Amino acid sequence: MKSLLFHVALATLATSAMAETNKTTTAIPPGIAAPNEVETRLGTLTFFDGFPDDATVQKLYDNLDFQRAVQAFCWPSPR
């Protein structure tokens, strides 16, 4: 019984010691670390607080439609 209590006490001390030494030192930015504009081959994509605006969403959906149309054209053709 004394051995069990000793091991529990030792584990508790080791855990509390590790908790004190494993603190993060990375600075957290004060705001959102996402750009407001991103230049791509589709043009400028604009964001507000990390979320795309309506024009950017429409531009991305149009690009997806184009990519799917090209795939639908290419898939049935023999290689």
VENZIVEN-V669656 format. One record per run of one state. SS is the DSSP state (h for helix, s for strand, l for the rest). FROM is the first residue (numbers start at 0). TO is the last residue. If there is no record, write none. Layout:
<<SS;FROM;TO> <SS;FROM;TO>>
This chain:
<<l;0;0> <h;1;20> <l;21;35> <s;36;39> <l;40;41> <s;42;47> <l;48;49> <s;50;51> <l;52;52> <h;53;74> <l;75;78>>
